[in-house]
Amino acid sequence: MPTVKIEMWTGRSLDPKRSMIQGVTKAIVEALNVPPEAVIIKIVEGEKSNAARGGVLRSEE
């Protein structure tokens, strides 16, 4: 059972998430020859104020 973890910033509505999940599921089904029901996708959303790059909070870039 393939499991994919996708990390992204909070704020996207359900429609773009649905579209992304459908596309990722399709790619995994085609590449690994597994049924769609076997694909698990976990979306982890985070605030930009909880991450930094180069010593600068992403919310302050």
Secondary structure, 3 states (H helix, E strand, C coil): CCEEEEEEECCCCHHHHHHHHHHHHHHHHHHHCCCHHHCEEEEEEECHHHCEECCEEHHHC
